[in-house]
């Protein structure tokens, strides 16, 4: 049973989240503009709106966003290959196996390119804290849909992130972590 307060909240949240969907290319004719941090929050927002209202439109938006994130940020910037290097059929089954780009406007710095601290903030790439936020969103989808595949993708993402972001310095028994 809805309360007047919830109905007011749902109405406002519905407006905001539908505008988000339209403006970022989740719905409508615009090409998708994905940003992993914001998209993780959006998935959770759609799931909570679904849970509170039982309106399946919200669940469908959450699922569509997960799919779009994987197909945009799980691939190279030109969209031609999966970050995992897997063939298309296998990558569809394991879309997070190569990690996910964060979706910044500038390309990731090339190995031969000089480091610029200011530009680095605007560069694409993979950031551990963004990936953990996406793992959380996938876990929420798994819990709401009762489909384990979303948790499997979260686990695969955790495994690749841990391998890519942790290292053990020579002569040390303590592991370290990099942020990008």
C-alpha positions in Angstrom: 0.0 0.0 0.0 1.5 3.3 -1.1 1.6 6.3 1.2 1.2 9.9 0.0 4.8 10.6 0.9 6.0 7.6 -1.2 3.8 8.6 -4.1 5.4 12.1 -4.1 8.9 10.6 -3.9 8.2 8.1 -6.7 6.8 10.8 -8.9 9.9 13.0 -8.5 12.3 10.0 -8.8 10.4 8.8 -11.9 10.9 12.2 -13.6 14.6 12.3 -12.7 15.4 8.7 -13.7 13.4 8.9 -17.0 15.2 12.1 -17.9 18.5 10.3 -17.1 17.5 7.5 -19.4 16.6 9.8 -22.2 19.7 12.1 -21.8 22.2 9.3 -21.7 20.8 7.2 -24.5 19.3 4.4 -22.5 16.0 5.3 -24.1 15.2 7.4 -27.1 17.2 7.9 -30.3 20.5 9.4 -28.8 23.6 7.2 -28.9 24.5 5.8 -25.5 26.7 7.9 -23.2 27.8 5.6 -20.4 29.6 6.5 -17.2 30.2 3.6 -14.9 29.9 5.4 -11.5 26.6 7.2 -12.4 25.2 4.1 -14.1 25.8 1.9 -11.0 23.8 4.3 -8.9 21.1 4.5 -11.7 20.7 0.7 -11.7 20.2 0.7 -7.9 17.7 3.6 -8.2 15.7 1.7 -10.8 15.7 -1.4 -8.7 14.5 0.4 -5.6 11.8 2.1 -7.6 10.7 -1.3 -8.9 10.8 -2.8 -5.4 8.7 0.0 -3.9 6.2 0.3 -6.8 6.1 -3.1 -8.5 6.3 -1.2 -11.8 8.2 -3.6 -14.1 9.2 -0.6 -16.3 11.9 0.2 -13.7 13.2 -3.3 -13.7 13.4 -3.3 -17.4 15.3 0.0 -17.4 17.8 -1.5 -14.8 18.3 -4.6 -16.9 18.7 -2.6 -20.1 21.2 -0.3 -18.4 23.3 -3.3 -17.3 23.3 -4.7 -20.8 24.2 -1.3 -22.3 27.0 -0.7 -19.8 28.5 -4.1 -20.7 28.3 -3.5 -24.4 29.7 0.0 -24.3 32.2 0.0 -21.4 33.2 -3.6 -21.7 34.5 -2.9 -25.1 37.3 -0.8 -26.6 36.4 2.9 -27.2 35.8 2.2 -30.9 33.5 -0.7 -29.9 35.2 -3.2 -32.1 36.6 -5.6 -29.5 35.8 -6.7 -25.9 38.4 -5.7 -23.3 38.7 -9.3 -22.3 39.9 -10.3 -25.8 37.3 -13.0 -25.9 35.4 -13.7 -29.1 31.9 -12.2 -29.3 30.0 -15.3 -28.3 32.1 -16.0 -25.2 32.3 -12.3 -24.2 28.5 -12.2 -24.3 28.6 -14.9 -21.6 31.3 -13.1 -19.6 31.0 -9.4 -20.3 33.0 -8.3 -17.3 35.9 -10.7 -17.8 38.2 -7.9 -19.0 37.0 -5.3 -16.7 35.0 -2.2 -17.6 36.1 1.3 -18.7 34.8 4.1 -16.6 33.6 6.1 -19.7 35.5 9.4 -19.4 35.7 11.6 -22.5 39.5 11.5 -23.1 41.2 8.2 -24.1 43.4 6.4 -21.6 47.0 7.6 -21.6 49.2 5.6 -24.0 52.3 4.0 -22.4 54.6 6.4 -24.4 52.6 9.5 -23.4 53.8 11.8 -20.7 51.9 11.9 -17.5 49.8 15.0 -16.9 48.2 15.1 -13.5 45.4 17.5 -14.7 44.5 15.5 -17.8 44.6 12.2 -15.9 41.4 13.1 -14.1 39.6 13.3 -17.5 41.0 10.2 -19.0 39.2 6.9 -19.5 40.5 3.7 -18.1 39.6 1.4 -15.3 39.4 2.6 -11.6 39.0 0.1 -8.8 36.4 2.0 -6.8 34.2 2.4 -9.9 34.4 -1.3 -10.5 33.4 -2.1 -7.0 30.4 0.1 -7.3 29.4 -1.8 -10.4 29.9 -5.1 -8.6 27.5 -3.8 -6.0 24.9 -2.9 -8.7 25.2 -6.4 -10.3 24.7 -8.0 -6.8 21.5 -5.9 -6.4 20.3 -7.0 -9.8 21.0 -10.6 -8.8 19.1 -10.3 -5.6 16.1 -8.6 -7.1 15.8 -10.9 -10.2 17.0 -14.1 -8.4 19.3 -14.7 -11.3 22.8 -15.8 -10.3 24.4 -14.8 -13.6 24.6 -11.2 -12.4 26.6 -12.3 -9.3 28.7 -14.4 -11.6 29.6 -11.3 -13.6 30.3 -9.4 -10.4 32.7 -12.2 -9.3 34.4 -12.2 -12.6 34.8 -8.5 -12.4 36.2 -8.8 -8.9 38.7 -11.4 -10.0 40.0 -9.3 -12.9 40.1 -6.1 -10.9 42.0 -7.7 -8.0 44.5 -9.1 -10.5 45.0 -5.8 -12.2 45.0 -3.5 -9.3 47.0 -5.3 -6.7 50.7 -6.1 -6.7 53.4 -7.3 -4.2 56.6 -5.2 -4.2 59.8 -7.1 -4.4 61.1 -8.1 -1.0 57.7 -7.3 0.7 55.1 -9.7 2.1 52.4 -7.0 2.0 50.3 -6.5 -1.1 49.7 -3.0 -2.4 47.0 -1.5 -4.6 46.9 1.1 -7.3 43.8 3.1 -8.0 43.9 3.3 -11.8 
